[in-house]
């Protein structure tokens, strides 16, 4: 009979059990995945089963990692994600969080940009570590994403985005995400992508402080532009940016990108 072992088809004899297969093909494996679920018992195998053996700390091959990701989605979902490209402009509290979420779910390519470096004050809400202080955010983000999903394709631009370069850098994306903290830059990207009707743009506005998270909503403001936030609470003296609300908005933006890639209608 035929099974899939670490994403390769394998002919095995009938009545073969999973621990026997482990001892034969990867005796040092710490984790056994059987048809998408972790198991420890000595299960009898049947035709068409899928098995993945993993050694903790060992970087899996692309095929093995993909097998695990497919088991957490469905094959159709993963294929669409893998074939998609998402642009992220800005790698602060929003962008660094968005990038991690999209890399974890298996988006095939991310185009990221920022011109800034990691500062100590960033650590209250941005996805960096103390030993990355002083690094360009593009380099630190690339480093972190490769630790999460070494097979995601990342194109990075250590650059200040403006009307001249933004369309060139992000012309190939399926979805564009704005993650700036500068109102002038937000206005610039809205103007530039407002004219590119074929590329959806997901923006953010109103995430400061620790107000009620249920106030955060998504609103469609044009045929291709969505805004996430409460549209009220901007950063100002006495109401700064902190991880919980910023993280909610960032993941809301990432989820809208996922809905767009999957062709779902977005309620707003």
C-alpha positions as CSV (number, residue, x, y, z in Angstrom):
1,X,0.0,0.0,0.0
2,X,1.0,3.6,-0.5
3,X,1.4,6.4,2.1
4,X,3.0,9.8,2.3
5,X,6.1,10.0,4.5
6,X,7.5,13.5,5.0
7,X,5.8,14.5,1.8
8,X,7.2,11.7,-0.3
9,X,5.1,8.7,-1.5
10,X,6.3,5.4,-0.1
11,X,5.2,1.8,-0.6
12,X,4.9,-0.1,2.6
13,X,3.6,-3.5,3.6
14,X,0.1,-4.0,5.1
15,X,-0.2,-4.1,8.9
16,X,2.8,-1.8,9.3
17,X,2.6,0.4,12.5
18,X,3.7,3.9,12.8
19,X,6.4,3.3,15.4
20,X,7.9,0.6,13.3
21,X,8.0,3.1,10.4
22,X,9.7,5.7,12.7
23,X,12.4,3.2,13.8
24,X,13.0,2.3,10.2
25,X,13.1,5.8,8.6
26,X,13.8,8.4,11.4
27,X,14.5,6.8,14.7
28,X,15.6,10.0,16.4
29,X,12.3,11.8,15.6
30,X,10.7,13.5,18.7
31,X,7.3,14.3,17.1
32,X,5.0,12.2,15.0
33,X,2.3,13.7,12.8
34,X,-0.3,11.3,11.6
35,X,-2.8,12.8,9.1
36,X,-2.3,16.3,10.5
37,X,-2.4,15.4,14.2
38,X,0.3,14.7,16.8
39,X,0.2,11.1,18.0
40,X,2.2,9.0,20.4
41,X,0.5,5.6,20.2
42,X,1.5,2.9,17.8
43,X,-1.2,3.3,15.2
44,X,-1.7,0.8,12.4
45,X,-1.2,2.5,9.0
46,X,-3.6,2.3,6.0
47,X,-3.4,3.2,2.4
48,X,-3.4,6.9,1.8
49,X,-2.2,7.9,5.2
50,X,0.2,10.9,5.6
51,X,3.0,10.7,8.2
52,X,5.6,13.3,9.2
53,X,8.5,12.6,11.5
54,X,10.2,15.6,13.1
55,X,13.4,15.9,15.2
56,X,13.1,18.9,17.6
57,X,15.6,21.7,16.7
58,X,16.1,20.3,13.2
59,X,15.0,22.7,10.4
60,X,12.6,20.8,8.3
61,X,12.8,20.7,4.6
62,X,10.5,23.0,2.6
63,X,8.3,20.0,1.8
64,X,8.0,18.9,5.4
65,X,7.2,22.4,6.6
66,X,4.6,22.8,3.9
67,X,3.0,19.6,4.9
68,X,2.5,20.9,8.4
69,X,1.1,24.2,7.2
70,X,-1.3,22.5,4.8
71,X,-2.5,20.3,7.7
72,X,-3.4,23.5,9.7
73,X,-5.2,25.1,6.8
74,X,-6.5,23.1,3.9
75,X,-4.6,22.4,0.7
76,X,-6.6,25.0,-1.3
77,X,-6.0,27.7,1.3
78,X,-2.3,27.0,1.5
79,X,-1.8,27.0,-2.2
80,X,-3.4,30.5,-2.6
81,X,-1.3,31.8,0.3
82,X,1.9,30.4,-1.1
83,X,1.2,32.0,-4.5
84,X,0.4,35.5,-3.0
85,X,2.6,38.5,-2.5
86,X,1.8,41.1,0.2
87,X,3.5,44.5,0.5
88,X,4.0,46.1,3.9
89,X,5.1,49.7,4.1
90,X,6.5,50.5,7.5
91,X,7.9,48.0,10.1
92,X,6.9,49.6,13.4
93,X,4.3,48.2,15.8
94,X,1.9,47.5,13.0
95,X,4.2,46.3,10.2
96,X,6.5,44.1,12.3
97,X,3.5,42.3,13.7
98,X,1.7,42.0,10.3
99,X,4.8,40.5,8.8
100,X,5.1,37.9,11.5
101,X,1.4,36.9,11.2
102,X,1.6,36.6,7.4
103,X,4.8,34.6,7.5
104,X,3.3,32.2,10.0
105,X,0.2,31.5,7.9
106,X,2.4,30.8,4.8
107,X,2.1,33.9,2.5
108,X,4.6,33.1,-0.2
109,X,6.3,36.5,-0.6
110,X,6.5,39.6,1.5
111,X,7.9,43.0,0.2
112,X,8.9,45.0,3.3
113,X,10.3,48.5,3.6
114,X,11.4,51.0,6.3
115,X,14.3,53.4,6.7
116,X,14.5,53.4,10.5
117,X,16.5,51.5,13.1
118,X,15.3,49.6,16.2
119,X,15.3,51.9,19.3
120,X,14.8,51.0,23.0
121,X,11.4,52.7,23.1
122,X,10.2,50.4,20.2
123,X,10.2,47.4,22.4
124,X,6.9,48.3,24.1
125,X,4.9,47.3,21.0
126,X,7.2,46.3,18.1
127,X,8.3,42.7,17.3
128,X,12.0,43.2,18.0
129,X,14.4,42.1,20.8
130,X,16.9,44.1,22.9
131,X,19.9,42.6,21.1
132,X,18.5,44.1,17.8
133,X,18.6,47.7,19.1
134,X,20.5,49.7,16.5
135,X,19.8,47.4,13.6
136,X,17.8,48.5,10.6
137,X,14.2,47.4,11.0
138,X,14.3,45.7,7.6
139,X,17.3,43.6,8.7
140,X,15.8,42.8,12.1
141,X,12.5,41.8,10.5
142,X,14.1,39.6,8.0
143,X,16.1,37.9,10.7
144,X,13.0,37.3,12.8
145,X,10.9,36.0,9.9
146,X,13.6,33.6,8.8
147,X,13.5,32.1,12.3
148,X,9.8,31.6,11.9
149,X,9.5,30.5,8.3
150,X,12.8,30.1,6.5
151,X,11.1,29.5,3.2
152,X,9.1,32.6,2.9
153,X,10.5,34.9,0.2
154,X,11.3,38.3,1.5
155,X,12.2,41.4,-0.6
156,X,13.4,44.2,1.7
157,X,14.0,47.9,1.0
158,X,15.8,50.0,3.5
159,X,14.4,53.3,2.1
160,X,12.1,56.2,2.8
161,X,9.0,55.7,0.7
162,X,7.7,58.6,-1.4
163,X,5.6,59.3,-4.5
164,X,8.6,58.5,-6.7
165,X,9.5,55.1,-5.5
166,X,6.5,53.5,-3.8
167,X,4.7,52.3,-6.9
168,X,8.0,50.8,-8.4
169,X,8.7,48.9,-5.2
170,X,5.2,47.5,-4.7
171,X,3.9,47.2,-8.3
172,X,3.8,43.3,-8.1
173,X,1.8,42.9,-4.9
174,X,-1.6,41.3,-4.6
175,X,-2.4,43.3,-1.5
176,X,-0.8,46.4,0.0
177,X,-0.7,47.2,3.7
178,X,0.0,50.6,5.1
179,X,1.8,50.6,8.5
180,X,3.1,54.1,8.9
181,X,3.0,56.3,12.0
182,X,3.4,59.5,10.0
183,X,0.1,61.2,8.8
184,X,1.9,62.7,5.7
185,X,3.1,59.2,4.6
186,X,-0.4,57.8,5.2
187,X,-1.8,60.5,3.0
188,X,0.8,59.8,0.3
189,X,0.1,56.1,0.1
190,X,-3.6,56.6,0.1
191,X,-3.3,59.0,-2.9
192,X,-0.9,56.7,-4.8
193,X,-2.8,53.5,-4.3
194,X,-6.2,55.1,-4.6
195,X,-5.4,55.4,-8.3
196,X,-4.3,51.8,-8.5
197,X,-7.8,50.2,-8.3
198,X,-6.5,46.7,-9.0
199,X,-4.4,46.6,-5.8
200,X,-6.3,46.6,-2.5
201,X,-4.8,48.9,0.2
202,X,-5.4,48.2,3.9
203,X,-4.7,51.2,6.2
204,X,-4.8,51.9,9.9
205,X,-6.1,54.8,12.0
206,X,-6.9,55.1,15.7
207,X,-5.1,52.5,17.9
208,X,-3.5,54.6,20.7
209,X,-4.0,54.1,24.4
210,X,-5.9,51.4,26.1
211,X,-9.5,52.2,25.2
212,X,-12.1,49.5,24.6
213,X,-10.8,47.1,21.9
214,X,-14.4,46.5,20.6
215,X,-14.2,50.1,19.2
216,X,-11.7,48.8,16.6
217,X,-13.5,48.2,13.3
218,X,-12.8,47.9,9.6
219,X,-14.3,50.4,7.2
220,X,-14.2,50.4,3.4
221,X,-13.6,54.0,2.3
222,X,-13.3,53.5,-1.5
223,X,-13.4,50.7,-4.0
224,X,-10.0,49.4,-3.0
225,X,-9.1,51.0,0.3
226,X,-9.9,49.7,3.8
227,X,-9.1,51.4,7.1
228,X,-8.8,49.5,10.4
229,X,-8.9,51.2,13.9
230,X,-11.3,53.2,16.0
231,X,-10.6,56.3,13.8
232,X,-10.4,58.4,16.9
233,X,-7.5,57.6,19.3
234,X,-4.3,58.9,17.7
235,X,-1.0,58.9,19.6
236,X,-0.6,62.1,21.6
237,X,0.7,63.3,25.0
238,X,-1.0,61.2,27.6
239,X,-2.1,58.6,25.1
240,X,0.8,56.6,23.6
241,X,1.0,53.5,21.5
242,X,1.1,50.2,23.4
243,X,1.3,46.6,22.3
244,X,-2.3,45.4,23.0
245,X,-4.3,47.8,20.8
246,X,-1.6,48.1,18.2
247,X,-1.4,44.3,18.0
248,X,-5.1,44.0,17.5
249,X,-5.1,46.5,14.6
250,X,-2.1,44.9,13.0
251,X,-3.7,41.4,13.1
252,X,-7.0,42.8,11.9
253,X,-5.1,44.2,8.9
254,X,-3.4,40.9,8.3
255,X,-6.7,39.1,8.5
256,X,-8.3,41.4,5.9
257,X,-5.3,40.7,3.6
258,X,-6.0,36.9,4.1
259,X,-9.7,37.4,3.3
260,X,-8.8,39.3,0.1
261,X,-6.3,36.6,-1.0
262,X,-9.0,33.9,-0.4
263,X,-11.6,35.9,-2.3
264,X,-13.9,36.4,0.6
265,X,-16.3,39.4,0.9
266,X,-15.3,41.7,3.7
267,X,-18.0,43.2,5.8
268,X,-17.5,46.8,6.8
